[in-house]
Amino acid sequence: MKSILFLTNFSSAANHAIRNFAKTFGPKLAGRYNLILINAWKQPRTGHFQMINLDEYLAEISSIDLKREAEFIINELKWPRKNLKLVSKKGEITDVVKQLTKVHHPELIVFGTKGTNLFREIVAGSTTGRILRQIKVPTLLIPESAQNNTCDKIVFATDLQECRNKDDFEKLTGLVRKMMADFLILHVYTEEKPNVDKFEQCMEPFLSGINYSFHYEQHVNIESGIIEFVSNMQAGLLALIGRKDDLLIQLLKHSVTQGIVQRASVPLLIIHE
């Protein structure tokens, strides 16, 4: 059985992410994955010589809080207890996730963000940014502004380059199948509609068993076009494929993605190259 790594620091954003995940994704994924709930902790630096080692105390608090969250997951997500594992580990969260990724080979990493500060988090060297850059596992970001809706529709915003990234596209479609959601493939253009026949022919062999549709929307602003489409379709998830020197890095510097992540009202799934 595949695994999902769920990161928590017991903040309001993390608590919201667990509850949003419970409502939005839990009913479709419970029993299909092992869920590994992770809290990485370390002794805070005070800038002064510390006479007391707090490791034992911090480890105990981490364990207590993880058990509390586990009971919520079991009761609210109806996640089988046998498929839930708790990990409390000293260290930087990025290093801990790297270690666990090598052991469990997760299909998905999930964590909460502050939503309106998500772009700043990504580009400013924060935990969010480090995980997205260093750990090439599909990552689900759940902003605090995300509503607890069902995930019956997934919008995939594409630049029509997936013919060159079939492995990444298959990671995405694999998750779509497990979520049993409608798959809306969206390309927003500003001027003339591109020729999409080749793109559709290239994608269709990878879409078997999925209720999918292609959508081409003209808009003066790509960001607004994507946000409006997601809202109008009442989608539960927005997906992007990030390429090393293309979409993820370049778009994170671009107003399009800045706007998307700052205005995010649904979870954002990033598939890495």
Backbone bond lengths (Angstrom), bond angles and torsions (degrees), N, CA, C in turn:
res aa  C-N    CA-C-N  psi(-1)  N-CA   C-N-CA  omega(-1)  CA-C   N-CA-C  phi
1 M - - - 1.461 - - 1.529 109.52 -
2 K 1.337 116.66 133.68 1.458 122.12 179.43 1.527 110.55 -69.46
3 S 1.341 115.10 163.96 1.462 120.40 -176.76 1.523 111.88 -119.35
4 I 1.339 114.80 153.62 1.458 124.06 169.41 1.521 107.19 -119.78
5 L 1.328 117.38 129.41 1.455 121.61 173.99 1.524 108.15 -95.33
6 F 1.320 116.81 123.47 1.461 121.26 179.00 1.526 107.62 -114.45
7 L 1.332 117.03 117.85 1.460 121.86 -176.24 1.527 109.98 -95.15
8 T 1.319 116.74 135.09 1.458 120.42 176.95 1.517 110.66 -141.25
9 N 1.328 114.53 141.55 1.471 120.18 170.04 1.524 109.71 -119.78
10 F 1.349 116.17 13.37 1.462 124.92 176.57 1.534 112.34 66.48
11 S 1.327 117.15 18.79 1.464 121.65 175.99 1.527 109.37 -78.02
12 S 1.318 116.51 174.17 1.461 120.08 177.23 1.521 110.80 -62.86
13 A 1.345 117.02 -38.02 1.467 120.41 178.76 1.523 110.91 -65.19
14 A 1.331 116.44 -41.51 1.462 120.54 179.67 1.526 111.03 -67.00
15 N 1.333 116.52 -41.71 1.461 120.10 179.30 1.526 111.21 -64.49
16 H 1.339 115.66 -40.65 1.467 119.01 177.52 1.523 110.18 -63.93
17 A 1.338 116.82 -39.92 1.465 120.39 -178.88 1.525 110.95 -60.96
18 I 1.320 117.22 -43.01 1.465 120.38 179.24 1.519 110.62 -62.68
19 R 1.315 116.19 -42.54 1.463 119.60 -178.42 1.531 111.89 -72.06
20 N 1.320 116.81 -36.47 1.461 119.53 175.33 1.520 110.85 -66.07
21 F 1.318 115.88 -41.97 1.466 121.12 178.22 1.523 109.88 -60.93
22 A 1.332 115.50 -38.56 1.468 120.05 -179.84 1.516 111.03 -60.69
23 K 1.328 116.31 -44.95 1.460 120.46 -176.10 1.526 112.04 -79.74
24 T 1.340 116.38 -41.25 1.459 121.05 -170.15 1.522 112.87 -84.08
25 F 1.327 117.22 -41.40 1.466 120.53 -172.04 1.527 113.87 -118.68
26 G 1.328 116.33 -26.11 1.456 120.50 -174.69 1.517 115.32 -52.43
27 P 1.346 118.73 -48.55 1.466 119.12 -176.75 1.524 114.39 -58.66
28 K 1.341 116.77 -28.14 1.462 119.84 -176.76 1.528 112.95 -94.18
29 L 1.329 116.84 -20.89 1.467 119.65 -173.99 1.524 113.62 -108.27
30 A 1.323 117.33 -19.64 1.470 119.69 -179.39 1.522 110.12 -59.00
31 G 1.316 116.02 131.41 1.457 120.72 -179.44 1.511 114.04 88.86
32 R 1.338 116.72 -12.41 1.469 120.91 -179.94 1.528 111.98 -99.90
33 Y 1.338 115.79 -14.46 1.458 121.04 -177.83 1.525 110.25 -136.95
34 N 1.319 115.46 154.40 1.457 121.00 162.06 1.526 106.84 -83.17
35 L 1.322 117.23 128.81 1.458 122.01 179.41 1.519 108.66 -103.61
36 I 1.326 115.80 121.90 1.464 121.29 -178.98 1.525 108.01 -110.47
37 L 1.324 115.95 109.48 1.459 122.15 -177.84 1.522 108.45 -91.71
38 I 1.329 116.11 123.19 1.467 121.39 -168.87 1.523 111.40 -121.57
39 N 1.317 115.08 132.07 1.459 120.94 168.47 1.523 108.36 -127.96
40 A 1.325 115.53 119.13 1.469 121.25 175.43 1.528 107.78 -100.69
41 W 1.295 116.94 133.19 1.460 120.36 -176.44 1.522 109.54 -134.74
42 K 1.310 115.26 159.20 1.469 120.19 175.37 1.520 108.22 -156.28
43 Q 1.308 115.57 156.82 1.455 120.68 -179.47 1.522 109.16 -70.67
44 P 1.336 118.47 127.98 1.469 120.22 -179.17 1.518 111.02 -66.58
45 R 1.327 114.23 146.14 1.465 119.09 177.52 1.521 108.91 -90.25
46 T 1.311 115.69 130.52 1.465 119.95 -179.13 1.519 112.08 -101.21
47 G 1.319 117.17 -11.95 1.453 119.66 -175.97 1.510 112.40 86.59
48 H 1.320 117.46 -3.62 1.460 122.45 179.06 1.519 109.33 -121.48
49 F 1.306 114.97 159.97 1.450 119.50 176.64 1.528 109.60 -62.97
50 Q 1.326 116.12 127.05 1.456 119.98 -176.44 1.527 110.62 -103.75
51 M 1.328 114.70 123.26 1.451 120.57 -179.21 1.526 111.40 -83.83
52 I 1.347 116.76 -21.70 1.462 120.63 -172.65 1.519 110.06 -110.81
53 N 1.307 115.57 130.80 1.455 121.18 174.26 1.524 108.18 -91.70
54 L 1.328 115.69 118.47 1.457 120.80 -175.09 1.526 112.94 -95.95
55 D 1.309 118.01 6.65 1.463 120.54 -173.48 1.525 112.53 -55.74
56 E 1.332 115.74 -46.55 1.462 119.05 -177.00 1.525 110.74 -63.14
57 Y 1.329 116.54 -41.67 1.463 120.81 179.49 1.536 111.09 -65.86
58 L 1.338 116.88 -45.71 1.462 120.70 -178.81 1.532 111.31 -64.75
59 A 1.319 116.46 -38.01 1.468 120.29 178.13 1.525 110.44 -64.10
60 E 1.334 116.60 -39.68 1.470 120.24 -179.89 1.528 110.83 -66.44
61 I 1.340 117.10 -44.27 1.464 121.44 179.35 1.522 110.28 -62.74
62 S 1.327 116.44 -42.85 1.465 120.81 178.67 1.519 110.86 -60.14
63 S 1.320 116.70 -43.92 1.463 121.17 -179.45 1.527 111.54 -64.48
64 I 1.334 116.81 -42.16 1.467 120.81 179.48 1.525 110.68 -62.74
65 D 1.338 116.54 -45.95 1.465 120.34 -178.36 1.528 111.68 -67.23
66 L 1.323 116.90 -37.02 1.470 119.52 176.95 1.526 111.06 -63.31
67 K 1.322 116.85 -41.71 1.471 120.34 179.61 1.525 110.74 -63.88
68 R 1.338 116.41 -37.33 1.463 120.01 177.81 1.528 110.52 -63.53
69 E 1.345 116.42 -45.35 1.460 120.25 179.06 1.528 110.88 -65.98
70 A 1.314 116.10 -35.02 1.468 120.15 -179.87 1.524 110.72 -62.47
71 E 1.326 116.98 -40.29 1.466 119.75 179.26 1.517 111.00 -63.82
72 F 1.336 116.42 -38.16 1.464 119.55 176.63 1.527 110.53 -63.45
73 I 1.333 116.64 -44.55 1.460 121.17 -179.07 1.520 111.06 -62.29
74 I 1.306 115.96 -42.26 1.475 120.12 -179.46 1.529 110.65 -67.17
75 N 1.323 116.42 -41.81 1.467 120.26 -175.46 1.524 112.69 -79.85
76 E 1.336 116.89 -41.01 1.460 120.31 -174.71 1.522 112.83 -90.21
77 L 1.335 117.40 -41.80 1.458 120.21 178.76 1.516 111.74 -82.04
78 K 1.349 115.54 -13.99 1.462 120.73 -173.33 1.529 109.97 59.02
79 W 1.344 113.87 34.97 1.467 118.90 179.89 1.519 108.37 -78.76
80 P 1.320 118.61 127.52 1.469 119.90 -179.71 1.521 111.56 -57.67
81 R 1.312 116.02 131.97 1.465 119.88 -178.51 1.531 111.60 -57.04
82 K 1.327 116.54 -35.06 1.462 120.16 -177.92 1.525 111.89 -67.34
83 N 1.354 117.24 -19.59 1.466 121.38 -179.08 1.518 112.55 -102.47
84 L 1.322 116.79 18.03 1.463 121.97 -179.72 1.522 109.59 -121.00
85 K 1.324 115.79 127.48 1.455 121.18 179.50 1.522 108.96 -125.94
86 L 1.340 116.53 138.90 1.461 121.92 179.51 1.521 109.30 -108.71
87 V 1.339 115.80 133.00 1.463 120.96 179.80 1.524 108.66 -127.81
88 S 1.312 116.36 115.32 1.458 123.26 172.43 1.520 107.02 -112.54
89 K 1.337 115.77 119.50 1.463 117.74 -172.01 1.526 110.19 -142.80
90 K 1.324 115.52 136.65 1.455 120.49 176.52 1.522 109.57 -75.32
91 G 1.342 115.54 135.38 1.457 119.38 175.82 1.519 112.20 139.86
92 E 1.330 115.14 176.82 1.461 121.32 175.17 1.519 108.71 -70.59
93 I 1.335 116.40 139.29 1.453 120.29 -175.05 1.528 111.71 -60.08
94 T 1.326 117.82 -38.30 1.465 119.53 -179.51 1.517 111.09 -63.28
95 D 1.329 117.36 -42.56 1.463 120.79 178.95 1.525 111.16 -65.62
96 V 1.335 116.13 -40.47 1.468 120.47 179.36 1.528 110.12 -63.19
97 V 1.339 116.99 -44.49 1.466 120.79 -179.76 1.523 110.58 -64.47
98 K 1.321 117.58 -39.57 1.470 120.63 177.20 1.527 110.49 -58.65
99 Q 1.334 116.28 -46.13 1.468 120.37 -179.97 1.527 111.27 -61.26
100 L 1.325 116.33 -45.88 1.457 120.14 -177.82 1.523 111.86 -70.16
101 T 1.307 117.14 -30.74 1.470 120.99 177.55 1.525 110.63 -63.97
102 K 1.328 116.12 -38.76 1.462 119.81 178.85 1.521 111.63 -66.91
103 V 1.314 116.52 -31.12 1.473 121.05 -177.50 1.524 111.65 -83.46
104 H 1.332 116.70 -45.30 1.466 120.86 -169.52 1.534 114.48 -101.96
105 H 1.342 117.53 -14.73 1.467 121.60 -179.25 1.536 111.05 47.60
106 P 1.336 117.43 60.43 1.461 120.40 -174.23 1.529 112.66 -66.04
107 E 1.306 114.64 153.10 1.460 120.75 175.66 1.521 110.97 -89.06
108 L 1.347 115.65 -17.06 1.458 119.95 -175.91 1.525 110.00 -157.33
109 I 1.346 115.57 142.58 1.459 122.98 170.63 1.521 107.03 -116.05
110 V 1.334 116.70 134.96 1.463 121.32 -176.95 1.523 109.69 -127.69
111 F 1.335 116.76 136.09 1.454 119.54 169.59 1.525 110.22 -159.61
112 G 1.326 115.85 162.72 1.454 122.29 -178.08 1.512 111.88 -92.16
113 T 1.336 115.34 154.46 1.460 121.80 176.95 1.518 108.91 -134.30
114 K 1.322 114.12 170.55 1.459 120.06 -179.39 1.523 113.09 -80.39
115 G 1.325 118.00 -1.40 1.464 119.86 174.20 1.506 113.44 76.72
116 T 1.333 118.73 -82.69 1.446 120.96 -176.51 1.523 111.87 -68.32
117 N 1.332 117.20 -18.11 1.463 120.64 178.02 1.523 112.28 -103.45
118 L 1.346 116.93 11.54 1.457 119.61 -173.61 1.517 111.76 -62.78
119 F 1.326 118.24 -44.34 1.464 119.53 179.67 1.523 110.65 -60.77
120 R 1.331 115.91 -43.42 1.457 119.72 179.05 1.519 110.59 -62.59
121 E 1.326 117.02 -39.46 1.467 121.08 178.84 1.523 110.78 -61.34
122 I 1.338 116.39 -42.06 1.463 120.90 -174.97 1.519 111.31 -67.85
123 V 1.336 117.31 -44.74 1.463 119.84 -172.81 1.522 112.94 -89.63
124 A 1.326 118.36 -10.88 1.459 120.15 -172.74 1.526 113.31 -98.19
125 G 1.317 117.58 13.55 1.457 119.75 176.81 1.510 114.00 78.21
126 S 1.322 117.82 22.57 1.456 121.64 -179.80 1.524 110.24 -78.63
127 T 1.339 114.92 -179.04 1.460 119.64 176.65 1.524 111.08 -57.09
128 T 1.342 116.78 -44.54 1.468 120.50 178.92 1.512 111.06 -56.50
129 G 1.336 116.52 -49.13 1.448 120.24 -178.90 1.510 113.35 -63.59
130 R 1.338 116.28 -41.29 1.471 119.49 -179.18 1.521 111.18 -65.16
131 I 1.321 117.21 -41.62 1.466 119.86 179.98 1.521 110.33 -64.69
132 L 1.338 117.14 -44.39 1.463 120.09 -179.20 1.521 111.82 -63.84
133 R 1.329 116.78 -35.41 1.463 119.70 -177.33 1.526 112.72 -81.60
134 Q 1.327 117.01 -36.96 1.459 120.25 -168.23 1.523 114.44 -98.84
135 I 1.322 118.07 -22.29 1.462 120.21 -174.16 1.518 109.06 -117.67
136 K 1.317 116.56 107.53 1.462 121.44 -171.63 1.524 111.42 -89.17
137 V 1.324 113.96 64.31 1.465 122.34 176.21 1.524 106.59 -124.33
138 P 1.326 119.11 140.33 1.465 119.46 175.96 1.526 110.76 -48.72
139 T 1.333 114.95 131.01 1.457 120.69 -172.31 1.525 110.68 -123.75
140 L 1.321 115.73 128.44 1.457 122.09 179.14 1.526 108.35 -105.55
141 L 1.337 116.12 114.88 1.453 122.23 178.10 1.523 108.76 -100.42
142 I 1.323 116.79 126.21 1.457 121.04 -178.88 1.525 108.42 -114.80
143 P 1.345 117.94 103.53 1.467 120.28 -179.95 1.520 111.80 -72.45
144 E 1.322 115.81 155.13 1.466 119.81 178.99 1.522 111.93 -61.95
145 S 1.337 116.25 -23.23 1.461 119.69 -179.36 1.528 112.59 -80.64
146 A 1.342 117.68 -8.04 1.465 120.29 -178.81 1.519 110.70 -67.54
147 Q 1.337 115.07 135.49 1.458 120.59 178.88 1.528 110.05 -84.96
148 N 1.312 116.40 156.43 1.464 121.04 179.12 1.526 109.57 -85.56
149 N 1.337 115.90 77.72 1.463 121.90 179.83 1.519 110.12 -109.04
150 T 1.304 115.79 166.03 1.460 119.24 173.72 1.521 109.06 -76.94
151 C 1.315 116.19 154.51 1.467 120.75 -179.78 1.528 109.06 -104.04
152 D 1.334 115.73 73.64 1.458 120.60 179.20 1.517 112.31 -90.64
153 K 1.353 116.26 -17.30 1.459 121.01 -179.91 1.527 109.39 -134.30
154 I 1.327 115.53 132.94 1.460 122.10 175.86 1.519 107.99 -117.46
155 V 1.335 116.40 124.89 1.467 121.11 175.86 1.521 108.51 -97.76
156 F 1.313 115.68 127.92 1.469 121.64 175.32 1.519 107.95 -110.55
157 A 1.340 116.50 110.81 1.459 122.02 178.69 1.525 109.07 -85.77
158 T 1.314 116.55 118.15 1.461 121.32 -172.48 1.522 112.35 -122.26
159 D 1.324 115.63 150.59 1.465 120.85 172.20 1.528 110.60 -102.18
160 L 1.334 116.35 16.69 1.477 124.27 175.32 1.522 112.84 71.22
161 Q 1.350 117.57 21.94 1.463 120.15 -178.85 1.526 113.01 -104.77
162 E 1.327 118.46 8.21 1.465 120.16 -173.33 1.520 113.53 -67.51
163 C 1.338 117.88 -16.25 1.470 119.42 175.64 1.523 110.87 -60.71
164 R 1.319 116.10 -24.16 1.468 120.38 179.45 1.524 111.97 -93.44
165 N 1.323 117.24 -3.82 1.461 121.28 -174.68 1.517 110.57 -134.68
166 K 1.328 115.38 54.20 1.460 119.75 -173.24 1.522 112.48 -65.72
167 D 1.322 118.09 -34.79 1.462 120.21 179.47 1.522 110.65 -62.50
168 D 1.334 116.44 -42.36 1.456 120.31 179.43 1.521 110.41 -66.97
169 F 1.322 116.40 -40.15 1.465 120.21 179.72 1.529 110.46 -64.02
170 E 1.329 116.92 -36.44 1.461 120.11 178.53 1.530 111.62 -67.76
171 K 1.336 117.93 -32.97 1.470 120.17 174.53 1.524 109.69 -60.83
172 L 1.322 115.18 -42.93 1.460 119.99 -179.43 1.524 111.22 -66.81
173 T 1.327 116.79 -48.12 1.470 118.92 -177.57 1.532 111.41 -66.44
174 G 1.327 117.01 -29.42 1.460 119.59 175.82 1.522 111.41 -62.43
175 L 1.341 116.52 -41.82 1.457 120.36 177.60 1.531 111.08 -68.82
176 V 1.331 116.03 -37.17 1.469 119.77 178.96 1.526 110.32 -60.87
177 R 1.325 116.52 -43.29 1.471 120.14 179.50 1.522 110.81 -60.57
178 K 1.331 116.54 -42.75 1.461 119.14 -178.04 1.527 111.76 -69.78
179 M 1.321 116.54 -29.03 1.460 119.77 177.41 1.529 111.76 -83.09
180 M 1.338 115.95 -10.80 1.472 121.74 177.63 1.525 111.37 52.56
181 A 1.330 115.37 46.36 1.466 121.19 -176.71 1.523 110.38 -111.04
182 D 1.334 115.92 157.32 1.458 120.66 169.92 1.526 107.83 -68.27
183 F 1.325 116.69 142.43 1.462 122.48 -173.98 1.521 108.42 -115.64
184 L 1.325 116.65 109.35 1.452 122.65 -177.26 1.525 108.98 -104.55
185 I 1.324 116.40 109.09 1.461 122.45 -176.60 1.525 107.97 -92.38
186 L 1.334 115.90 114.92 1.463 121.81 -169.53 1.524 112.05 -116.82
187 H 1.335 114.78 132.64 1.462 120.32 168.89 1.521 107.79 -127.35
188 V 1.339 115.66 122.76 1.459 121.00 178.10 1.532 107.88 -103.90
189 Y 1.323 116.02 128.11 1.465 120.99 -179.87 1.525 108.25 -124.17
190 T 1.333 115.03 157.26 1.467 119.53 -175.45 1.525 112.98 -102.52
191 E 1.330 117.84 -25.03 1.463 119.40 -176.59 1.525 110.03 -120.29
192 E 1.321 117.03 -107.05 1.463 119.16 -179.26 1.526 110.65 -87.65
193 K 1.316 114.87 144.07 1.459 119.82 176.92 1.519 109.39 -66.64
194 P 1.332 118.23 128.61 1.468 120.52 -179.95 1.524 111.44 -72.33
195 N 1.320 114.92 163.88 1.464 119.87 173.88 1.529 107.99 -74.92
196 V 1.320 116.66 118.54 1.462 120.55 -172.15 1.526 113.25 -112.10
197 D 1.334 117.41 2.07 1.462 119.82 -176.43 1.525 111.90 -58.39
198 K 1.323 116.72 -46.90 1.470 120.89 -178.86 1.518 110.62 -64.61
199 F 1.322 116.53 -40.43 1.458 120.82 179.83 1.526 110.93 -60.80
200 E 1.317 116.83 -47.91 1.463 120.67 -178.85 1.519 111.69 -64.63
201 Q 1.332 116.65 -41.00 1.470 120.40 179.12 1.525 110.52 -64.18
202 C 1.316 116.57 -35.34 1.465 121.32 -179.52 1.523 111.24 -71.24
203 M 1.324 117.40 -35.37 1.455 122.17 -175.31 1.530 113.32 -82.28
204 E 1.305 117.32 -33.98 1.468 120.74 -170.75 1.534 114.43 -57.12
205 P 1.340 120.99 -36.08 1.473 119.05 178.39 1.531 114.15 -62.39
206 F 1.329 117.30 -19.94 1.465 120.95 -178.07 1.529 112.32 -95.78
207 L 1.329 116.63 5.32 1.457 120.66 -172.93 1.523 113.37 -111.77
208 S 1.317 116.60 14.78 1.468 119.02 -179.40 1.523 110.55 -63.09
209 G 1.320 115.94 139.45 1.451 120.76 179.55 1.512 114.43 79.66
210 I 1.348 117.40 6.09 1.469 122.37 -179.10 1.524 108.77 -118.30
211 N 1.310 116.44 137.13 1.463 121.35 172.98 1.528 107.32 -84.06
212 Y 1.322 116.77 96.47 1.458 121.33 -172.00 1.530 111.52 -118.93
213 S 1.327 114.05 162.50 1.460 120.73 175.19 1.527 108.92 -154.37
214 F 1.329 116.20 148.85 1.461 122.18 178.23 1.526 108.97 -100.37
215 H 1.324 115.66 138.65 1.463 120.92 -179.20 1.528 109.12 -134.15
216 Y 1.329 115.58 132.61 1.462 121.63 179.59 1.519 107.67 -127.05
217 E 1.328 114.71 115.26 1.452 120.60 -174.06 1.526 110.29 -120.08
218 Q 1.327 115.47 131.50 1.457 119.83 174.71 1.518 109.06 -93.67
219 H 1.324 115.39 133.60 1.460 120.03 -179.36 1.526 108.33 -154.18
220 V 1.301 116.48 145.36 1.468 119.42 -179.79 1.522 111.27 -68.49
221 N 1.329 117.20 -20.03 1.456 122.22 -178.60 1.525 108.38 -132.71
222 I 1.330 116.80 116.94 1.461 120.77 -175.19 1.520 111.05 -61.29
223 E 1.319 115.97 -45.58 1.473 120.60 179.60 1.515 111.32 -55.29
224 S 1.331 116.49 -51.26 1.461 120.45 -178.65 1.518 111.09 -64.05
225 G 1.351 116.45 -36.14 1.457 119.84 178.19 1.513 112.21 -61.69
226 I 1.339 116.48 -42.13 1.457 120.57 179.41 1.531 110.57 -67.67
227 I 1.338 116.54 -48.26 1.465 121.05 -178.77 1.522 110.70 -60.21
228 E 1.329 117.16 -44.11 1.465 120.49 -178.87 1.526 111.13 -65.75
229 F 1.333 116.58 -39.59 1.457 119.68 179.63 1.523 110.70 -64.02
230 V 1.336 116.85 -45.61 1.468 121.01 178.39 1.523 110.21 -58.13
231 S 1.332 116.59 -43.61 1.458 120.82 -179.48 1.527 111.71 -67.32
232 N 1.327 116.21 -46.23 1.468 120.10 -177.94 1.524 112.37 -63.88
233 M 1.318 116.16 -34.86 1.461 120.88 179.99 1.530 112.76 -83.59
234 Q 1.344 115.65 -6.47 1.469 121.60 -177.10 1.527 110.73 53.34
235 A 1.336 114.79 45.65 1.464 121.22 -179.19 1.526 110.42 -74.52
236 G 1.320 115.86 152.97 1.455 121.05 -179.88 1.514 113.87 -100.19
237 L 1.348 117.12 -4.49 1.462 120.26 -175.72 1.525 109.46 -160.26
238 L 1.328 116.14 140.09 1.457 122.78 173.47 1.521 108.11 -114.61
239 A 1.337 117.18 128.41 1.471 121.87 -177.53 1.517 111.02 -116.45
240 L 1.333 115.27 143.08 1.461 123.45 174.96 1.519 108.49 -133.38
241 I 1.324 116.87 149.40 1.463 121.17 170.07 1.515 107.25 -107.09
242 G 1.333 116.14 120.51 1.454 121.70 -178.54 1.512 110.86 -98.95
243 R 1.325 116.36 124.11 1.457 120.58 176.87 1.515 109.51 -103.15
244 K 1.302 115.34 148.43 1.461 122.29 -168.82 1.524 112.82 -50.36
245 D 1.312 117.35 -47.37 1.455 119.47 -177.46 1.514 111.58 -116.15
246 D 1.358 115.15 22.01 1.455 116.89 -175.70 1.517 110.61 -131.86
247 L 1.320 117.52 -103.45 1.450 120.71 -165.83 1.521 113.38 -59.53
248 L 1.342 118.67 -54.29 1.455 119.51 -173.06 1.519 111.52 -65.10
249 I 1.343 116.72 -49.43 1.456 119.17 -176.26 1.516 111.10 -71.22
250 Q 1.344 117.30 -49.51 1.452 120.31 -175.93 1.521 112.27 -69.64
251 L 1.324 116.77 -41.92 1.451 117.95 -178.32 1.515 112.05 -70.40
252 L 1.336 116.72 -27.97 1.457 118.00 176.98 1.525 111.18 -65.39
253 K 1.355 116.27 -21.76 1.455 120.64 176.04 1.521 111.17 -91.43
254 H 1.312 116.76 -6.24 1.457 122.94 -172.41 1.522 109.77 -100.25
255 S 1.320 115.87 148.20 1.463 120.19 -178.58 1.520 112.16 -61.23
256 V 1.340 117.76 -26.12 1.461 120.49 -179.74 1.516 110.46 -58.08
257 T 1.334 115.86 -56.35 1.460 118.62 -176.53 1.519 111.60 -74.03
258 Q 1.331 117.37 -32.59 1.461 118.34 174.22 1.526 109.69 -55.39
259 G 1.317 115.73 -45.57 1.453 119.73 -179.74 1.508 112.38 -66.17
260 I 1.325 116.69 -40.61 1.467 120.44 -178.88 1.515 110.61 -61.80
261 V 1.339 116.54 -50.39 1.459 118.69 -175.50 1.521 112.32 -72.95
262 Q 1.346 117.47 -30.33 1.449 119.39 178.92 1.522 111.62 -73.99
263 R 1.343 116.38 -28.85 1.455 120.13 -177.33 1.529 111.81 -104.17
264 A 1.321 115.86 13.39 1.462 119.36 -174.07 1.524 111.64 -59.23
265 S 1.315 115.49 125.71 1.461 120.72 174.78 1.522 110.44 -119.58
266 V 1.343 116.13 1.59 1.461 122.07 175.03 1.528 107.57 -132.18
267 P 1.320 117.54 157.87 1.464 119.75 175.06 1.528 111.62 -58.38
268 L 1.326 115.50 149.82 1.457 122.60 -178.25 1.531 109.15 -116.85
269 L 1.326 116.29 122.21 1.469 121.89 179.25 1.518 108.75 -104.18
270 I 1.333 116.09 122.74 1.459 121.48 178.95 1.522 108.60 -113.48
271 I 1.332 114.46 120.93 1.468 121.24 175.99 1.522 107.03 -99.12
272 H 1.325 116.59 126.38 1.464 121.24 -176.59 1.526 111.10 -90.10
273 E 1.331 114.45 149.46 1.456 119.44 171.73 1.505 109.18 -73.09
